[in-house]
Structure formats: structure tokens, C-alpha cells
Amino acid sequence: MPVASEMPTPGGGRPHRVAVLALDGAYPFELGVPSRVLGAADGRYEVVLCSVDGGPVETNAGFSVVPQHGPQALASADTVIVTPVETGRLTRELPTAVASALAMIRPGTRIASICSGGFILAAAGLLDGRVATTHWESVELFRAWYPHIRLDEGVLFVDEDEVLTSAGAASGVDLCLHLIRTDHGSRLANRAARRCVVAPFREGGQAQYIERPLPDDPAASTSATRQWALERLGEKLTVTDMARHAHMSARTFVRHFQAETGMPPGQWLTRQRLARARNLLESTDLTAEQISLRIGFATAASLRQHLHAELGVSPMAYRRAFRTADSSPYGA
């Protein structure tokens, strides 16, 4: 994947060209996400919308859009983003026109998908040997059609170097912010997020959005305790502590917590701590030891172990890759 120093910048060459492929049955929201989010990145990206034949594209919202570009835009793109279509429009094998359009993408081009756009990448063979994700409602169909592809339905997006996939709808925002962060660092990504009035980084994955039976009684929810825990990540929290705050037995608390978040409390705490650690590594000069104390890991070794298990890198390697020159977590 290109790194920040290799990316075209204003005044130093052309902007990074992103071709967004629209297909019949497209969702208008996702069609606009790349242009809106990447377009907030200080002119670093040129985003164009294209179709497989240069003609209008029928959306699922009762109107059509007319892209200004045909499939030739894919041949000149540095990044291609395939947007989703209604599940009923998907086919296990690619239509000839779509396959021909994708064949125009140059080798080495970064390719990403939003939501069910991952089905298009899978049908094209672009996800073979990779981990991918898609909307949680489409997981069963995806696995039935492409059992050879490793699917992680619990995350908002998956970055597999030159190929990225994201979950449903708004996860396209997370994906585009990740592209900015990867290409140019957190300062610019955070500034783009502020301009779009969205969170620079959403903690957790799409498991928290999967429809699950929830208690009718608000007092039986664990949401208040999750917020309480987020404000105390530096403390040595236990399930007993959290259950006591929720006024539940530990067993009842774990059951409600997992129903609401899709994961046990301990795993959830670790993910929140890692998300906080990543933010601190990107936006401060704190050492690994200092960060560990702030987020509730006993030692820097524990932070290294968890971060390596999650991302395959050490804290310092992560900082080198994503360090921003601004110490503010939201940038200027």
C-alpha cells in the first residue's frame, strides 16, 4: 500500500486519483461517501464516479445518476472503490460488463469495497487468500457463495494491503478515513472527520450494530456501565466491578453484555483499550510504558502483546506508520 511520502500532494504533483464504480441497484448514500470524506482531505484526492459502460446508473432510491466517466477511469485510478448494490441484484458470477470493467484496473492499484461491494470483489477473485468483511445481514449468503474466503463479520473494515473491504453503509466513512490516515497520517484524517462531523475513529466493530433481542427494561441494559468503564480504562476493572455498577450479578451482567455487544466484557475492554492506545500512539509522545498505565494494561509488554495480536505490529512500528505531527487527538 502507498505510504504518505509516496502519495501525490498539493503543490507536489497531481492528487491521488480515486475511481468510484457505480453499478445498477446502487445505494445513493454509499455512492457519495468517498467523494464527501476524501474530498475533505485538503485536495489530496481527486474522486470521480464511473459506470461500467459510461451510461446512467439506476439507484435503489427511485432515481438514476449519470456518472461523468466510463470504465476507462478505472485504468487511470490509483485507488478503485466498488460501491454496494441491493442484495437481490447480486449474482454469484460477475456480469460480463462488470468483469470487463474490472479487468481494466492496472496491477498494483489499491481496491476497496463498501458493504455488498465485497461480493463484486469476491466474484472477481480479488479476495482469494484474503480476509474480508461485508454487511452482517449478508454474511450467510457470502459464506454460501464464497466459502473459500475468510470472512470476519465482526469488524467495520478489513485492510489487506492492496485490497480493503468494509461492512455496511456508514462503515464506508470509516474506510475512507482509514485511507486518509494510512496515506497521510492521523492529523489530516482527523481534520477530514471534523469537517464531515463524524467520529475520527469508531471503537469496536459492527458486532455492536447486529440486531439482537434487548431487554425492554432500560435498567437491564449495560450501556451506562460501558460508558462508565470507558471513562475508567486506566483502572484495573473486573467483570465483578462492572456488574456491581450495573446492579446485576456477574452471571446476569455477562449475559446482557454479550447480547448487546456481541462479545464478553473482557474482550470488549481489551478492544477499547487498544483503540485508546492507538490514538495515543498517533497523537502523543507518550512512551509505551506511559500509555500502558493510562489504558489499564499492567505493563508495556502487555500492550505490545495485545497490539501485535490485533494488528501484527509493535507500538513503535505503529507509531512510525501513523504518527501525526500534531499532538492534539483531533488535529488542527
C-alpha positions as CSV (number, residue, x, y, z in Angstrom):
1,M,0.0,0.0,0.0
2,P,1.3,3.5,-0.7
3,V,2.7,5.4,2.3
4,A,2.3,9.1,3.0
5,S,5.7,10.0,1.5
6,E,4.8,8.4,-1.8
7,M,1.4,10.0,-2.2
8,P,0.9,12.9,-4.6
9,T,0.3,16.1,-2.6
10,P,-0.9,19.6,-3.4
11,G,1.9,21.6,-4.9
12,G,4.0,18.5,-5.3
13,G,2.2,16.7,-8.2
14,R,-1.3,15.5,-9.0
15,P,-3.7,14.4,-6.3
16,H,-4.3,10.7,-5.7
17,R,-7.0,9.6,-8.2
18,V,-9.9,7.6,-6.8
19,A,-12.4,6.0,-9.2
20,V,-15.7,5.1,-7.6
21,L,-17.5,2.3,-9.5
22,A,-21.3,2.6,-9.5
23,L,-23.5,-0.3,-10.5
24,D,-27.2,-0.7,-11.1
25,G,-29.1,-1.0,-7.9
26,A,-26.6,1.3,-6.1
27,Y,-27.3,2.9,-2.7
28,P,-27.1,6.7,-3.1
29,F,-25.6,7.2,0.3
30,E,-22.6,5.0,-0.3
31,L,-22.1,6.5,-3.8
32,G,-21.5,9.8,-2.2
33,V,-19.3,8.7,0.8
34,P,-15.9,8.6,-1.0
35,S,-16.3,12.0,-2.6
36,R,-17.6,13.6,0.7
37,V,-14.9,12.1,3.0
38,L,-11.9,12.0,0.7
39,G,-12.9,15.4,-0.6
40,A,-12.4,16.8,2.9
41,A,-8.7,15.9,2.8
42,D,-7.3,19.2,1.7
43,G,-7.2,18.4,-2.0
44,R,-5.1,15.2,-1.6
45,Y,-7.6,13.2,-3.6
46,E,-9.4,13.5,-6.9
47,V,-12.6,11.4,-6.7
48,V,-14.5,10.5,-9.9
49,L,-17.7,8.5,-10.4
50,C,-17.8,6.0,-13.2
51,S,-20.0,3.2,-14.6
52,V,-19.2,0.1,-16.5
53,D,-20.5,1.5,-19.8
54,G,-20.4,5.3,-19.3
55,G,-24.1,5.4,-19.1
56,P,-26.6,6.2,-16.3
57,V,-26.8,4.0,-13.2
58,E,-30.2,3.1,-11.6
59,T,-30.2,3.5,-7.9
60,N,-32.5,1.7,-5.4
61,A,-34.0,5.0,-4.4
62,G,-36.2,5.7,-7.4
63,F,-33.8,7.8,-9.4
64,S,-30.8,7.4,-11.6
65,V,-27.4,9.1,-11.5
66,V,-25.3,9.9,-14.5
67,P,-21.5,9.4,-13.9
68,Q,-19.2,11.7,-15.8
69,H,-16.9,8.8,-16.6
70,G,-16.9,5.3,-18.2
71,P,-14.8,2.3,-17.3
72,Q,-11.7,4.0,-18.6
73,A,-11.5,5.8,-15.3
74,L,-10.6,2.5,-13.7
75,A,-7.5,2.2,-15.8
76,S,-6.1,5.6,-14.6
77,A,-7.1,5.3,-11.0
78,D,-4.7,4.9,-8.0
79,T,-7.5,3.6,-5.9
80,V,-10.8,2.0,-7.0
81,I,-13.8,1.8,-4.7
82,V,-16.6,-0.5,-5.6
83,T,-19.9,0.6,-4.0
84,P,-22.7,-1.7,-2.9
85,V,-25.9,-2.7,-4.7
86,E,-29.1,-4.3,-3.4
87,T,-28.6,-7.9,-2.4
88,G,-31.3,-9.0,-4.8
89,R,-29.2,-7.6,-7.7
90,L,-26.1,-9.6,-6.8
91,T,-25.1,-12.6,-8.8
92,R,-22.5,-15.3,-7.9
93,E,-20.7,-14.8,-11.2
94,L,-19.8,-11.4,-12.5
95,P,-21.9,-10.0,-15.4
96,T,-19.7,-9.7,-18.5
97,A,-19.8,-5.9,-18.4
98,V,-18.6,-5.7,-14.8
99,A,-15.9,-8.2,-15.4
100,S,-14.6,-6.3,-18.4
101,A,-14.6,-3.1,-16.5
102,L,-12.7,-4.5,-13.6
103,A,-10.2,-6.1,-16.0
104,M,-9.1,-2.5,-16.9
105,I,-7.7,-1.9,-13.4
106,R,-3.9,-1.7,-13.5
107,P,-1.9,-4.2,-11.5
108,G,-0.9,-2.7,-8.1
109,T,-3.9,-0.4,-7.9
110,R,-5.5,-0.3,-4.4
111,I,-9.0,-1.7,-4.5
112,A,-11.7,-1.2,-1.8
113,S,-15.3,-2.1,-1.4
114,I,-18.2,-0.8,0.7
115,C,-20.8,-3.1,2.1
116,S,-22.1,-5.6,-0.6
117,G,-19.4,-4.3,-3.0
118,G,-17.3,-7.0,-1.4
119,F,-19.4,-9.5,-3.3
120,I,-18.2,-8.0,-6.5
121,L,-14.5,-8.3,-5.4
122,A,-15.1,-11.9,-4.3
123,A,-16.7,-12.8,-7.6
124,A,-13.7,-11.2,-9.4
125,G,-11.3,-13.4,-7.4
126,L,-9.8,-10.4,-5.7
127,L,-10.4,-11.7,-2.2
128,D,-8.9,-15.1,-2.7
129,G,-6.5,-15.9,0.1
130,R,-7.5,-12.8,2.0
131,V,-9.6,-11.9,5.0
132,A,-12.7,-9.8,4.1
133,T,-15.9,-8.4,5.6
134,T,-19.3,-7.3,4.5
135,H,-22.6,-6.2,6.0
136,W,-23.6,-8.5,8.8
137,E,-27.0,-9.3,7.2
138,S,-25.2,-10.6,4.1
139,V,-22.8,-12.9,5.9
140,E,-24.7,-16.1,5.4
141,L,-25.1,-15.5,1.6
142,F,-21.4,-14.5,1.3
143,R,-20.2,-17.7,3.0
144,A,-22.5,-19.8,0.9
145,W,-21.2,-18.4,-2.3
146,Y,-17.6,-17.9,-1.4
147,P,-16.7,-20.5,1.3
148,H,-13.0,-20.3,0.5
149,I,-12.8,-16.6,1.6
150,R,-12.1,-15.9,5.2
151,L,-14.9,-13.6,6.4
152,D,-14.7,-11.5,9.6
153,E,-18.2,-10.2,10.2
154,G,-17.4,-8.5,13.5
155,V,-15.3,-5.6,12.1
156,L,-16.1,-2.3,10.4
157,F,-13.4,-2.8,7.7
158,V,-10.5,-5.1,6.8
159,D,-7.2,-3.8,5.4
160,E,-5.4,-6.5,3.4
161,D,-2.7,-4.2,2.0
162,E,-3.8,-3.5,-1.6
163,V,-7.4,-4.8,-1.1
164,L,-9.8,-3.4,1.6
165,T,-13.4,-4.3,2.4
166,S,-15.8,-2.6,4.7
167,A,-19.1,-3.5,6.4
168,G,-22.5,-1.9,5.8
169,A,-23.4,1.7,4.9
170,A,-21.7,4.1,7.3
171,S,-18.6,1.8,7.6
172,G,-17.7,3.3,4.2
173,V,-16.9,6.5,6.2
174,D,-14.6,4.5,8.5
175,L,-12.9,3.0,5.4
176,C,-12.3,6.3,3.7
177,L,-11.0,7.9,6.9
178,H,-8.7,4.9,7.2
179,L,-7.4,5.5,3.7
180,I,-6.6,9.1,4.6
181,R,-5.0,8.1,7.8
182,T,-2.9,5.4,6.1
183,D,-1.8,7.7,3.2
184,H,-1.3,11.0,5.1
185,G,-1.5,10.4,8.9
186,S,-4.0,11.0,11.6
187,R,-3.8,14.8,11.6
188,L,-5.4,15.0,8.1
189,A,-7.8,12.1,8.8
190,N,-9.0,13.8,12.0
191,R,-9.4,17.1,10.2
192,A,-11.5,15.5,7.5
193,A,-13.6,13.8,10.1
194,R,-14.3,17.1,11.8
195,R,-15.3,18.6,8.5
196,C,-17.7,15.7,7.9
197,V,-18.9,15.9,11.5
198,V,-18.2,12.2,12.2
199,A,-16.0,10.4,14.7
200,P,-12.3,10.2,13.6
201,F,-12.3,6.6,14.8
202,R,-15.2,4.4,15.9
203,E,-14.3,2.0,18.7
204,G,-15.5,-1.6,18.3
205,G,-16.8,-3.4,15.2
206,Q,-20.1,-3.9,13.5
207,A,-21.0,-6.6,16.1
208,Q,-22.3,-3.8,18.2
209,Y,-24.9,-3.0,15.5
210,I,-26.1,-6.5,14.8
211,E,-29.8,-6.8,15.7
212,R,-30.2,-8.8,18.9
213,P,-33.0,-9.1,21.4
214,L,-32.5,-6.4,24.0
215,P,-34.2,-6.0,27.4
216,D,-37.4,-4.0,27.4
217,D,-36.4,-2.5,30.8
218,P,-33.7,0.2,30.3
219,A,-32.4,-0.7,33.8
220,A,-31.4,-4.1,32.5
221,S,-29.1,-2.5,29.8
222,T,-25.4,-2.4,30.2
223,S,-24.9,0.8,28.2
224,A,-24.5,3.0,31.2
225,T,-21.8,0.7,32.6
226,R,-20.0,0.6,29.3
227,Q,-19.8,4.4,29.3
228,W,-18.7,4.3,33.0
229,A,-15.9,1.8,32.0
230,L,-14.7,3.9,29.1
231,E,-14.1,6.7,31.5
232,R,-12.0,4.4,33.7
233,L,-9.9,2.4,31.2
234,G,-6.8,3.2,33.2
235,E,-8.2,1.3,36.2
236,K,-8.0,-2.4,36.8
237,L,-11.6,-3.1,36.0
238,T,-13.1,-6.6,36.5
239,V,-16.4,-8.2,35.5
240,T,-17.4,-8.0,39.1
241,D,-16.7,-4.3,39.2
242,M,-18.8,-3.7,36.1
243,A,-21.6,-6.0,37.3
244,R,-21.7,-4.1,40.6
245,H,-22.0,-0.8,38.7
246,A,-24.9,-2.3,36.7
247,H,-26.5,-3.6,39.8
248,M,-26.5,-7.2,38.5
249,S,-25.0,-10.4,39.4
250,A,-21.9,-11.2,37.4
251,R,-23.6,-14.0,35.5
252,T,-26.6,-11.8,34.6
253,F,-24.4,-9.0,33.6
254,V,-22.2,-11.1,31.3
255,R,-25.4,-12.5,29.6
256,H,-26.8,-9.0,29.0
257,F,-23.5,-7.5,28.0
258,Q,-22.8,-10.2,25.3
259,A,-26.3,-9.9,24.0
260,E,-25.9,-6.1,23.5
261,T,-22.3,-6.0,22.2
262,G,-21.7,-9.4,20.7
263,M,-18.6,-10.1,22.9
264,P,-17.8,-10.8,26.5
265,P,-16.8,-7.9,28.8
266,G,-13.1,-8.8,28.9
267,Q,-12.8,-8.9,25.2
268,W,-14.7,-5.6,24.9
269,L,-12.4,-3.9,27.4
270,T,-9.3,-5.1,25.6
271,R,-10.6,-3.7,22.3
272,Q,-11.4,-0.3,23.9
273,R,-8.0,-0.1,25.5
274,L,-6.3,-0.9,22.2
275,A,-8.3,1.7,20.4
276,R,-7.3,4.3,23.0
277,A,-3.7,3.1,22.8
278,R,-3.7,3.6,19.0
279,N,-5.0,7.1,19.4
280,L,-2.3,7.9,22.0
281,L,0.4,6.4,19.8
282,E,-0.7,8.5,16.9
283,S,-1.3,11.8,18.7
284,T,1.2,12.0,21.6
285,D,4.8,11.4,22.5
286,L,4.0,9.1,25.5
287,T,6.1,6.0,25.8
288,A,4.6,2.6,25.6
289,E,5.0,2.3,29.4
290,Q,3.1,5.5,30.0
291,I,0.4,4.6,27.6
292,S,0.0,1.2,29.2
293,L,-0.6,2.8,32.6
294,R,-3.2,5.2,31.1
295,I,-5.2,2.5,29.4
296,G,-5.1,-0.2,32.1
297,F,-2.6,-2.7,30.8
298,A,-0.2,-3.8,33.5
299,T,3.0,-3.4,31.6
300,A,4.3,-2.2,28.2
301,A,4.9,-5.9,27.4
302,S,1.2,-6.5,27.8
303,L,0.4,-3.6,25.4
304,R,2.9,-5.0,22.8
305,Q,1.4,-8.4,23.1
306,H,-2.1,-7.3,22.6
307,L,-1.3,-4.8,19.8
308,H,0.7,-7.4,17.9
309,A,-2.1,-9.9,18.2
310,E,-4.6,-7.3,16.9
311,L,-2.5,-5.7,14.2
312,G,0.7,-7.7,13.9
313,V,2.9,-4.7,14.8
314,S,4.7,-3.3,17.8
315,P,3.7,0.0,19.4
316,M,6.7,1.8,18.0
317,A,6.1,0.4,14.5
318,Y,2.5,1.5,14.7
319,R,3.6,5.0,15.7
320,R,6.1,5.3,12.9
321,A,3.4,4.3,10.4
322,F,0.7,6.6,11.7
323,R,2.4,9.3,13.7
324,T,0.9,12.8,13.3
325,A,2.8,16.0,13.7
326,D,0.0,17.4,15.8
327,S,-0.3,16.2,19.4
328,S,-4.0,17.0,19.5
329,P,-6.1,13.9,19.1
330,Y,-8.3,15.8,16.6
331,G,-5.7,17.8,14.8
332,A,-5.9,21.4,13.8
